[in-house]
Amino acid sequence: MRFLVDENVSHRICPALVAAGHEAVHVNEIGLDTMPSADLAALILAALSPELDEFLEAGAIATLTPDRVRVRPLPLRPVGTAST
C-alpha cells in the first residue's frame, strides 16, 4: 500500500511503514504543506464565513487551498443515534 503521510503525523512513522513493506513518504519530504505561518493564517482568515461556520458546527471538515475551500461532512455519530 502507498501512504502519503500528512504533516499532522510525525515523519518518524514512515520508516516503520516502509519496513513493513509499504511505500511511505511524508509531505515535507516532497515539498508539500510548507506554507509560511503568516500565509497560512491569511488563508484561514480569508476562508472564514458564516456559511463555512455553519458547516463546521454541523460536523464537517474543511480543506483549504489558495484557490478553493472544500467542505465534507463527517459522520460524527452513527445514523439513528440521538445526541444528548
Buried (B, 14 or more C-beta within 10 A) or exposed (E): EEBEBEEEEEBEEBEEBEEEEEEBBBBEEEEEEEEEEEEEEEBEEEBEEEEBEEBEEEEBEBEBEEEEBEBEEEEEEEEEEEEE
